[in-house]
Amino acid sequence: MEAGGGVGLIVNNKQRSMLPNKSRGEFIRNQRKDSEGFSECPDLEFEYADTDKWASELSELYSYTEGPEFVLNRKLADKKWTELDIVQHRAHAMRLLDGLEVTAREKRLKVARAILYMAQGTFGECDSEAEVQHWMRYNIFLLLEVGTFMALVELLNMEIDNSAACSSAVRKPAISLADSTDLRVLLNIMYLMVETIQQEDEADKPEWKATRETFKTELGSPLYNNESVSVMLFGMVTKFCSGHAPHFPMKKVLLLLWKTILFTLGGFEQLQAIKIKKREIMGLPPLPEDSICVIRNMRAASPPASASDLIEQQQKRARREHKALIKQDNLDAFNEKDPYKTDDPREDDDENDDNDNSLEAETFPLERDEVMPPPIPHPPSERISFPKGLPWAPKVREKDIENFLETSRSKFIGYTLGKDTDTVVGLPRPIHESIKTLKQHKYISISEIQIQKEEEYQKTPLSGGEEDIELSPAELLYQGMLPSLPQYMIALLKILLAAAPTSKAKTDSINILADVLPEEMPTTVLQSMKLGVDVNRHKEIIVKAISAILLLLLKHFKLNHVYQFEYMAQHLVFANCIPLILKFFNQNIMSYITAKNSISVLDFPSCVIHELPELTAESLEAGDNNQFCWRNLFSCINLLRILNKLTKWKHSRTMMLVVFKSAPILKRALKVKQAMMQLYVLKLLKVQTKYLGRQWRKSNMKTMSAIYQKVRHRLNDDWAYGNDLDARPWDFQAEECALRANIERFNSRRYDKTQSNPDFLPVDNCLQSVLGQRVELPEDFQMNYDLWLEREVFSKPISWEELLH
């Protein structure tokens, strides 16, 4: 049992009966103190969103070792910025832009630092964080208007191709912050610009709103060397992972990549709006509910109560029952007949964490018969109040209705009608009612329509006509990523593995700490502690960025075209994404979510506004007062959502969850009292429940109950019983191979214009032009021409009468 796991000490019946009567209550009180009222802890006040608060997102761009560089930037300011007018501001911005074109690297870096100081809100002249943010917004829109972003992209391209810097970094035994100075300054400015401009503000001037939309379009278009900024950044990620550029500041690259994708493609609310619009265009009924709103209104289920809580609860009930009947002098007799002492030799293994019943909505008497006294009538005030209805509308697929009718027909009539879902002749009345109910809840997804259309295009390539492809931001990004998408996925997962807290430091793993380690390693305990916090924070931010990038891409590609999503998902699965995410969750997840790897006084912009207090070991350990770390909870939810997307409706991948023994790992994650995280864990448990065996279901009834209460119902899904068990021998490769063939056909039909099928090329039917073509015959054919004539023409009898008929 892990300390602090929240379950408390497990006390079996024998141990409990051995306690002296007097000390029993004291023991319970102490146990209650030890468990710290875990079962009564409130839900985590976490609101899932596209990003954290703006100030947090800005501060995460910089590592604490970069702190001294703020002063360097500030020194480059020559005039008091806040006292100049708009004309002078614009002239200064233009001068700086010209300065970026000088050939001398040192001078160029100075100019870039001066631009960075502007983008950081000329903090030297501000007295509050709000003032810094005001000037940041003003300065960044000014820099964008004069064309700074395009110049920065060109400089970044130069730095990426700087072979001298790459080769010197490869040869170095230890890479530090100094090796990536130029890149970091450029990426900092670009990140600040993208992050600030994507934030909508009602107080913005109309011209700023227009500038924002133009910038958004440019950012997603292949304007820079025929590739978009996102594809250029993906190129940096793969170059870093291949070992050719170990000095790239990967955290900044990933953060900029995430914010660029988020800005150009849109976040979760935009996804919902696109989905509603697409369904309308396709003539599909509207969505049964807004999933974001449903999840926000859900409450988390309680983690397991500690054994001591249960004992105390039972004692209270026993007291209530016997209070009216037992006099004080009869208490000894009552204690001799201990109501908690049972003859059942089993221990309370339902409380054991290995048997894992991580969810407990209420204590059910049937499951706790070892420790429960006989049922007691509750007063009205204590009656359990059940929710009025389930949170989700049930869904049924067309395929489910077909299967149900096939089974019913073969059972009652003895024949089948294929895909006919309307004929119900000869079927009993209850079956009619069932079909009616199933059809009421039938849900047709956008993906199903896209798959049908694709099948039609493949069947009738000539008469099907040209497909009208809308060049949406997601479509443009997919076209840019398509040639190297497998490499991008492998690179992201490599970095995610290196940043996962469960990963052991190996010599062959990539070094993701190049942009956090100082030139001179720490010499004091305090410096070591500060660097330790910085390194952990650095890894957490990388996990946050990668999880957000993968989830956004999967969701946008699925909406754009299901086979784009399947292509990306399949390459994630081939690159071992499923075991990697399970490995990530195979840690003390409560510790990860409540980790305090931040030093608030060193966060930007507070570190440049306020006087820095003297750091001590105590102040470093103190951290903030939040009950959880926003970025870590955000990352966990993202990774669970990715796992759900990869495994949904894919039997071979669901079996991977079973094979990798994910159930105990996922159940430990249920201890986090946050409704959204619990929902995605329960979804993953639901899909594999029927493969886990009867004994698992029997000893995890709390989890089964929570799945029923929180996860959407598929009306004829027997997830809880496992009768069918899909016991027929499954060829997992066949499922993936069939999917892969469909994806390849889709990609070649839509994007591979060079290798068109020769069978579909136009045919020349004119006899004169065909006979008039000069055909080059091979030399050996010309030499043996007489033989060929003899064999193929003269020796074969021709029946001219048949030709005439």
N, C-alpha and C positions, 0 to 999 in steps of 0.2 A: 504493500500500500504506500503510495507516495504521500509524503508529508504535505499538508496543506491542500490535499485533493478535495476537501470539502465533505467527505463522507464521515469522518470522525472514527472513533474506535468501534470495531465490531465486537459485540458482546453476545455470546451464545447463551442458551437457556441455563446450562450448568453453571457457567461463570456467574450469571445473574443471581441464581438461587443461592450461591455460596456467599454472597454479600450479606453482612449483618443487616438486620432490619433497619437499624438506626442510620447506618452509613449509606443505605441505598439512595435516599433522597440527596445526600451530600454528593455521592458519586455522580448522580444525574446532573446536579447543578454544575459540578466541575466539568463534566463532559459538555454541557451546554456552553460553558465558557470556551472550552477548547475548540468546539466546532464553530464558534463565533457567529452563531445564528445563520449558518450558511444557507440553510433551506429557506430562510426568510429574507435573503438579500434581494434588493430591488432589481428590476430589469435595468440593463445598461442603457443609459440615455444616449443612444447612438442613432444618428440620422444618416442613412446611407445616401450618398449623393455622387455626382460625377467627380467632384474634387473636394478637398478640405477647404477651410476658410482661406481667403486670399493671402493673408499674412503668413499662415502656415506653409502654403505652397511656395511663397517667396523665400522663406527662411530655409526650406529644405534644399534649395538650389546650392547653397554654400555649405561646405564642411567647416567645422570649427578651426581646422588648421589654416584655412584661407583668411581668417580674421585680420591679420596684419595688412592684407592687400587693400582693405577698405581705405586705410590711411594713404596708401600709395595713390589710389584714384583721386582722393580728395586734394592732394597736393598739386594736381594738374589743373585745378580750377584757377583761372587768372583774375576773373572779375566776380563781383557779387551778382550772381545770376538773378536773384529775386528782384533786384532793383532795375533790371533792363526791361525795355519794352519788347513787343512782339517782333518788330522789324529787326532789332539787334539780336534777338534770340534766333531768328531765322538765318541771319547772316552768319552767326557763330556756328550754327549747325552745318551750313554750306561749307564753311572753312574747314571744319573737321572732316567732312565728307571728302573734300579734295585731298586732305592730308593722308587719307587711307590709301591713296594711289602712289605714294612715294615708294621707291625701291628699297631703301635702307630699312631693314627689319626693326631695328631699335626705335627709329622714329615712328614707324608704323604702329608699333606696340604702344608707344606713348599716346598717339592719337586715339587708338582703340580704347585705351584706359580712360581717356577724357570723355569719349562717347559713353562708356560704361558708367561713368560718374553721373552723366546726365540721365541715363536710363534708371539709375538708382535713386533719382529724385533729388539730386544735389543736396544730399542729407546734411552737409556741413552747415547749411543755412536754415535748417528746420529745427523747431523746438518740440514737435510731437510726431508720433507715428502717422497720424491722420494727414499732417502737413506733407510728410515724405510721400505718402500715397497720392496726394493731390498733384504734387510736382512731377511724380513719376508718370502719371497719366498724361499730363500736359506735354512733358518732354518727349515721351515715346510717340505720341501722335505727330509731334513736330518732326521727329527723326524719320518717321515713316513717310511723311509728306515730301521730304526732300530726297527720298530714294535711298536711305541708308541700308534697308534690309537687303536689297539686291546686291549692293556692294559687299555686304557681310557674307552673303552666300558665295560670291565669287572668291573672296579671301579664304573662306572655309574649304572650298574646293581645292585651292592652291595648297593649303596645309595638309589636306588628305593625301594629295599626290606628292607631298614633300618627301622624296625617297631618302634624302640625307638624314632627316629627323628620325624616320622609321628605322633605318639601318643602325644609327647610333643608339637608339632605344633598345633594339634587339640585342646589341652587344653588351649593354650595361648589366651588371649583376643585380643591382637593385634600382628600381624606378621610383621616383618620388614626384612630389607636387611640381617641382621646378621643370620637369620634362614636358609638361603639358600647358605651360603658361599661356602661349599664344592662342591655343585652341580653347582654353578655358575662358579667356576674355571674350572671344568671339561668340562662344556658345552661351555665355552669361547674357550678353546683350540680346541675342536672338530669342532666348528663353523669356527674358523680361518683356520683350516686345510682344511675343505671341501670347503669353500669359495675361498681360495687361489688356491687350486689344480684344481678346476673346471675352473678357468680363464686360457684360452689358451694364450700362449705368443710365438711369432715366435722365440724369442731368446733362448727358452728353449733347454737344451741339449737333445740329442736323448734318453738317459736313463731316463730322467725326463718324456718324453712323454710316454715311455713304462710303467713307474711307475704309471702315471696318469690313463692309460687304465686299468691296473690291479686293482688299487684302486677303480675305477668306478664299475668294475665287482663285487668285494668283497662287496662293500657298498650295492649293490642291491641284493645280494644273502643271503639266510637264514643261515648264518654261525654262528651267535651269538645266542646260545640257540635255535637253529632251527627257528630263526626268523631274519628278516633283521633289520637294524638300524631304518628304517622308522617305521616298526611295533612296535618296542620297544618304540619309541618316541610317537606313537599313544597311546600306553598303558599308558605312563606318562600323556598324556592329559586326558584320561578317569579317571584315578585315581585321578587327581587333581579335575576334575569336580564332582566326586562322594563325595568329601569332606574328603577323607581319607588322602590326602597329600596337605594341603593348602599352604605349604611352597615351593612347586615346583616353580622355576622361569619360569613362563609360556611364557613370551616373548622370552626368549632364546631357550626354547624347540621348540616353533613354528618356529622361524627363522631357527634353525638347521634342523627341519623337512622339511621346504620349500626348503632349499638349497640342502638337500639330495635327495629329489624327483626331483628337477630341474636337478641335476647332473646325477643321475642314469637313468632317463627317457628321459631327453632332453627338450629343450625349444621350442619356437614357430617355429623357422627355422627348427629344427630337425623334428618336427611334420609334417611340410610341406613336407620334404624330404621323411619321412616314408609313407605319404599319396600317394605321386607320385609313389613310389616303389610298394606299395600294389596294386594300380590301374593297374600298368603294369603287375604284377603277375596274377591278376584276369582277364586280357584281356579287361579291360575297357579303353575307350578313355581317353587321357590326360585331365587334368583340364583346363577349359576354360581360367583361368587367375590365377596369384599368388595374393591371397587376401591381403597379407601383403603389397605388392607393390601398389596395387590399393588404399588401405586406406591411405598409406603414401602420395600419390599424390592428395588426395582429399582436397578441401578447405572447411573451416567451413562456414556455412550460417550466415548471420548477425543477431544479436539479434534485437528486435523491436526498431525502431527509437523512440525518445521521441516526444511528441506532439509538442514541440517548434521547433524541427528539421523539422517536417512536415510543420509547418506554414511558417518557413523561406524559405523552398524549394518552397512553393507555391507562396510566395511573389516575389521571384526571377523570377519565370515563368511569373507572372502577369506583372512585370516590363518590361520584354523582349517583351511581347505581345503589351503593350500599349505605349512603349517608342516612337515609330515613330508617334503615332496618337495623343497623349495628350500633350498639352503645359503645362508649369509650372503653369499658372494661372487657369488651369482647374483641378488641383489636388484635390481641395476641392470637386468639383462635383464628381470626381472619388471616393473619400473616402466616399461620401454619399451612393453611390451604391457599397457596400462592396462585392467584389467577393467571400469572404470566408463565407458570411452570407447566409445560405440557409433556406428554409422554412421547411426543414425536422426536425420534433421535436426530432428525435433520437439523442442521444449523441454519441460521438466517442467511443462506447463501444468496438470497435475492438481493442482499445488501452488498455482497462482495463485488468489488470493482471489476474482477476478472469475468464474473458472470454478467457484469455490466447491465444494470437497468438504469441507465443514466437519466431517465425522465420519470417524473412522478407528478401527475396532476393531482391525484388524491390517493389515499391509502386504501386499496381495495381489500375487503375482508377475505375474499377467496384466495388471494395470493399471499396473505399474511396470516394464514390460519395458525401458524406456529406461535405467534406472539399476541394474537387478538383474543380478548375475552368474548363471550357470546354477544351477538348483536344487541345494541342498546337503542331504544327509540330516541331520536334526537329531538330537542325542542325546536320549534319553527325557526328560530333565529339562526340555528346552526345548519339548516338544511342546505345541501349543495345546490348551487344555482348553475344550471347548464347553459351554454350559449344557445341563442335562439335558432341558429342555423349554421351550416358549414360555411367557411369563408369563401369557397370557390364554387362556381357553377360547374356541374359535371360535364365531361366531354366524351363524345363517342366518334370514332373514325368510321368512314364508309366501309373499310375493311372489316371492322369489328361486326358491323351489321351483317355483312356477307357471310362471315364465319358462323355467326349465330344462326342464320337462316339455313345454311348448309347443314349444320349439325341437326337442327330441328327437322328438316325435310328427310334426311337419311334415317332419323330415328323413328318418325311417325309414319312416313309414306314410303320410304325406301328408294327415293330417287333424288337427284339434285338438278338445279337449274343454272349453275354457274353464277354469274354476277347479277342475276335478277333479284332485286330487293323489294319488288312490289307484289309479286304473286304469292298469296298466302292460302290458296285453295287447299283444303284437306287438313290444314293445321288446326290444333285445338284453340279454343277461345283465349286462354291465358297467353299463348304465344303471340296472338294478334295484339294483345295489350302490351306485351313486352316490346314488340317491334315498334309500336306507336311511341312508347316511352323512349326507346333508343333513338328514333328519328327526331323526336323533339329536341334532343340534346346533341344532335349530330353537328360536328365542327369540321369545316373544311379549311385547311391551312393554305397559306400562300404557296408554301413549298410543294404541296400536292398538285396545285395548278401548274406550277413551273415544271415539275417532272412530267406531267401529261403533255404539256406543250413541247418539251424536249423530245419526248418519244415520237410525237407527230413529225417534228422536223427530221428526225433520223429515219423514219419510215418513208416520208415523201420529200426527199431533198429538193426535187425539181418543182413539184406542184405546191409545196408548202410555202413558197415565196420567201423573200428576204426578211430576216428578223429585224425589227426596229429596236435597236439597242439605245436606250437612253444613257447619255454620257453623264451620269450622276457622279458626285465626288467619289463614292464607293467604287463605281465602275472604273473610273480613271485610276484609282489607287490599285485595284486588282490588276489592270492591264500593265501598270508599271512594275508590280511585284511578281507577276506570273513567271518570267524567265528564271528567277532565282528564289522563288518562294520556299522550296524545301531547305535551302541553306539558311534563309532568314529564321525559320522556325528552329532549326538545330542550334543556331547561334544564341537565340533568346533563351532556349532551355538550358544551354551550357552555362550561361550567366546566372540564370535562376538557381541552378544546382550549386554554383559556387557561392551564392548569397544566402542559401537556405541555412537556418541555424543548426539543422541536423547534420550538415555536411562536415566531414572530417577534412582537415587541411592535408591535401596530397600534393606531391611534387609536380604531378602532371596536370593538375587543375589550373585554370587560368587565373591570373592575378587581377582581381577587380578592385584592388586597393591603391592603384597607381595614383589616383587623384585625391587621396586622403592622407597618405604618409608624408610627413615633413622631411626636409633634406637631412636634418640632424635628428636622430632618434631621441626620445625623452630620456632625461637623466635623473629626474626626481620622481617620487611616488605620485605626486599630484599630476605631473605631466603625463605619466603613464595612465592614470585613471581617466584623465581627460581624453587621451587618445583612444582608450578602450571604449568609452562612451561614443566617441566619434565614429569608430570603425563599425560598431554595432548599428548605430543610426544610419550610417552609409549603406550597410547591407539591407536594412529594413526599407529604405527609400528605393533601392534597386528592385526589391521584390514587389513593392507597391507599383512602380512604373511598369514592370513587365506584366504583372497580372492584369493591370488596367488595359495595356496595349492589346494583349491576346483576347481579352473579353470583348473589347470594342470591335476589333476586327472580325471576330466570329459572329457577333450580332449583326453588324452592318453587311457582311458578305451573305449571311443567311437571308437577309431581307432583300438584298439586291438580286442574288440568284442562289438557289440551294446548292447547286454543284460547285459554286465558288467556295461556299462554306465547307462542303464535304472535302474539297481538295485541301484546304488548309487544315481541317480537323484530322484528315487521314495522315498528313505529314507530321502533325503533332503526336498522333498515336504511334506512328512508326519511330519517332524520336524518343519514345518512352516517357511521354508526358504523364500518363496515368500513374505509373509507379513513382514518378518524381513528386507529384502532388501528394500522394499518400505518404511518401517519405517525409515531406514537409510537415504533414499533420501528425506524424509519429513522434511528437514531442509533448511536453507539458504545455498544452495550448493556452491554458489560463495564464501561465507565466509569460507566454509570448504576448498575449493581448494586454496584459497589465505592465509590460516592460516600461521602464522609465529611462530610455536612452536619449535624453535630451537635456540640454542645459539652457534654460529659458533666457538667462541674462546674455548668453552669447548668440541668440537668434537675431537675424536681421528682421526688421530695422531697429529693434530696441538696443542692440549692441552699439549702434552708431549715434543714437540719440541721447542715451543716458550714460552717465559715468559708470564704468565697469567696477563693480565691487570686487574686493579681493577674493579670489576663489580659494576655497578650502575643501578638504576632503568631505566635510559634512555637507557643504552647500552642493557639491557634485552629486552626493548620494541622495540628497533630498528630492530632486526632480520636481515635477509639477504635482498638483493635487488631484488631477483627473483620475477617475476610477478605471480608465482604460486608455490605451494608446490608439488614437483614431486611425493612423495609417496601417497599423497591424491588423486591426479588426476589418478594415476596408480590404486589405490584401487577402485575408482569410476568406471573406465572402466572395471575392472575385475568383479565387482559385476553386472554391466549391462550385461556383456557377460554371466555370470552364469544364470541370469534371462532369457536371450534369449535361452540358452541351455535347461533350464527346461521347457519352455513353447512352444518351436517350434513343430508344428504339433500336439500339445496336446490340444484338444478343451476344456477339463475340466479345464486345468490350465490357458488357455487364459481367460476363464470366471472368474477365480479367480482374474486376473488382473482387470477385469471390476468390479467385486463385491467389491474389495478393493479400488475402485475409484483411480486407479493409474494414469489416464490421466493427471490431473492437477499437480500431483507430478512429473511425468516424464517431463512434458512440462516446468516446472521451471528449470529442469536440462539442457534444450536447451539453456539457457542463457550463458552457458560456451562455449566460441568460440574455440572449438577444434573439428576437423572433426571426429575423431574416436569416441569420446564420443557421439557426436550428431548422428552419424550413428546408434549406438546401441540403443539409445533412440528412434529414428525414427522407427527402426525395431519393437520395443515393441509397439509403437503407431499404426503401420500399422496393426498388427495382431488383434487388438481390435477395429479398426476404425468402422467396420460395425455394431458393437454392441452399439456404443455410441450415435446413433440417428442422425437424419438428421440435427437438429438444431446445434449440436456440429460441424458437418462437415461444415455447412454453415458459422459458426463464426470462423472457424479455417482453412480457405483456405490457409493461408501461410504455415501452417504445412503440409497440404495435398500436396501442391506444392513441399515442401522440400522432402517429402517421395518419390514423383514421381521422383525427380531429383537424389536422393542419394541411395535409397534402390533398391536391385535387383528386377527385374520384373519376376513374374510368369505369363506366357502369358494369361492364361484364369482364372486368379484370380480376382474376383470382389470385392477386398478389399475396394474400394472407394465408392461402391454403397449400399451394404447391401440389395440387392434384396432378396436373399435367406434367410439371417439372421439365418440360421440353426434353424428355429423356432420350429421344432418338439421337443417334450419334451425330454430333455436329461437326461439320468441317469448317472450322473458323476461317481458314484461309479462303474458302470458296466465297463466303459472305463479303470479305474485304476485296477479293479479286473482282467480283461482279460489280461492286461499287466503283472500284478503280477503273474498270473498263468503261462504265458510264461517264465518269469524270473525264477520261481521256478523249472519248468521243465528243463530249461537250466542248472541251478546250480546243480540239483540233478543228471542229466545225466553226467555232466562233472566232478564234484568234489566229489559227495557223493558215494564213492565206497562201503561203508558198506551196504547201503540199496538198493541193486539191486532188480529189479522187479522179483518175483518168476516165472512169466510167461515166462521170457526170459532165465531161467536157462536150461542147457542141460538135456535131458530126457533119462532115462535108459530104453531101449526097450528090453532087454534080459529077457525072461520069467523066467529062472532058478534063476538069481540073484535077480529078484523082489520077487519071491515066497520064496527065501531063506533068505530074510531079516527078522530079528526078530522085530516085532512091539509091542510096549508096549501098552496094552489096559487098559483103565481106570477101576477102581474097580467096579463101578456101572454098567458098560457095561457087565463085566464078570458075575455079579450076575443075570442080566436080559438077558443073551445070548439066552436062550430058547425062550423067548418072541420075541426077535428080529428075530430069525430064522423063527418063525411062521408067523410073520407079513410081513417080507420083502422077504422071500423065498417061504415057502410052500403055503401060501394063495394067491400068485400071479401066475396066469396061464402063462406058457411059451410056445410060439408057436415055436417049433424047426424048422418047415418048413421055417418060415420067416427068421430064422437065416441062414439057408442053402442058401436061395436065396440071 
